[in-house]
Amino acid sequence: MAILIDDPRWPAHGRLWAHLVSDDNLDELHAFAAANGIPRRGFDLDHYDVPEDAHARLVAAGARHVDGRTLVRALIASGLRVTGRQRRRP
């Protein structure tokens, strides 16, 4: 089991954001986020959006830094990935 984080490269609200995921289960992801001060409101169905200024702190706490493709592949392999189509369902 691992917590993965990609590069903060997604702009929103005047800052850059990274994605934080688990390669195994959401309970692990929620526990890691809570233990590291990431609010639950940052959770978006299969990942947390985390601001650039939290990136180094999360890596120091044990998140493994990976590129975006590796992160998505791990999320898909875990069975946790929520696709764009699934997000749009009413």
Order of alpha helices (4+ residues) and beta strands (2+ residues): beta-beta-beta-alpha-beta-alpha-beta-alpha-alpha
